[in-house]
Amino acid sequence: MLSRLVRQILQATVYDVAIETPLEAAPRISEKLNNNIRFKREDLQPVFSFKLRGAYNRISQLPRAQLERGVITASAGNHAQGVALSGKKLGIRAIIVMPKTTPDIKVQAVKRLGGEVVLHGDSFDVANKYAIQRAAEDGMSFIPPYDDEMVMAGQGTIGNEILRQWRDVDYVFVAVGGGGLIAGVAAYLGDVAPHVKVIPVEYDESACLKAAFEAGERVVLPQVGLFADGTAVAQIGEKPFEVIQLQKSDNSGPIVEREVVLVNTDEICAAIKDTYDECRSIVEPSGAMALAGIKKYIEKHELIGQNIVS
Ligand SMILES: *Cc1c(COP(=O)(O)O)cnc(C)c1O
């Protein structure tokens, strides 16, 4: 399973639309924390997030006949823009179903990218069910945001880039929503560089991976906080959870550390400010979660002089 994923990551077609983002040094925060911190600048992607990688990899590998029937997804966030831009790049129809409650700015962002927006239902769940049903009825391909091998493989290209950009990396901290990003990154590193520790970071009001680790199976959280909206997922993805539990190639342990770092709203806000002070970029809450987790983990484990990626 692990080596199959690595092969898929190496064969992933992401660079038609995504860029290889820089891994930037963060000298101020590094000095403050007594460790070497670098930022993987996925906020510099064309749609400001890594979601483009998975969406494009999944869509571009569809057979021609299926491509021509178009793609459909449900999302009010970064996945929506990734699918819309991928559709535009491939010259195919892309329908994005969004709940009626979606802010107009997000609707407009998808439309600008050539996506066809369908407003349906009052919650993500209702919109998602509708998109899946419509895909079946119209013969369009449904593009999941994380629960898919090709999506995970697309996100996993980040692991490949990090290793090439920083051979001496010790830790990679990853924000977890449905788990597609961490599954892809950890699959690559767990196979190719098993000495690297991959640490999951969750918002304490949507800690669905921690809940699954504790229960020994995927559980549905009764409610999720929406502040970190990019990671507000009530249940860890089925395929990501399978991958997350795989063993490293040297059998030294699971590819993702069992200790989940939980961060709260205040800690995320502090990390947004840290990021601004460091590079004058303003990131969304989910984009600051990894750094918030790094700060907490360093303090708890008294790390010094480690090479750490956010
Ligand atoms: C989607 C997203 C995540 C989480 O990715 P998953 O694959 O759902 O775990 C984290 N940060 C940002 C900015 C995102 O858009």
The ligand as an SDF file (V2000), in Angstrom:
LIG
                    3D

 15 15  0  0  0  0  0  0  0  0999 V2000
   -8.1760   21.3350    3.3210 C   0  0  0  0  0  0  0  0  0  0  0  0
   -7.2370   22.0770    4.1840 C   0  0  0  0  0  0  0  0  0  0  0  0
   -6.5830   21.4450    5.2510 C   0  0  0  0  0  0  0  0  0  0  0  0
   -6.8150   20.0030    5.6500 C   0  0  0  0  0  0  0  0  0  0  0  0
   -6.6190   19.0840    4.6150 O   0  0  0  0  0  0  0  0  0  0  0  0
   -7.2840   17.6140    4.7110 P   0  0  0  0  0  0  0  0  0  0  0  0
   -6.7860   16.8940    3.5270 O   0  0  0  0  0  0  0  0  0  0  0  0
   -8.7720   17.8240    4.6820 O   0  0  0  0  0  0  0  0  0  0  0  0
   -6.8490   17.0360    6.0080 O   0  0  0  0  0  0  0  0  0  0  0  0
   -5.6740   22.1950    5.9950 C   0  0  0  0  0  0  0  0  0  0  0  0
   -5.4330   23.4860    5.7140 N   0  0  0  0  0  0  0  0  0  0  0  0
   -6.0460   24.1260    4.6990 C   0  0  0  0  0  0  0  0  0  0  0  0
   -5.7130   25.5500    4.4330 C   0  0  0  0  0  0  0  0  0  0  0  0
   -6.9790   23.4500    3.8940 C   0  0  0  0  0  0  0  0  0  0  0  0
   -7.5780   24.0850    2.8950 O   0  0  0  0  0  0  0  0  0  0  0  0
  1  2  1  0
  2  3  1  0
  2 14  2  0
  3  4  1  0
  3 10  2  0
  4  5  1  0
  5  6  1  0
  6  7  2  0
  6  8  1  0
  6  9  1  0
 10 11  1  0
 11 12  2  0
 12 13  1  0
 12 14  1  0
 14 15  1  0
M  END
$$$$
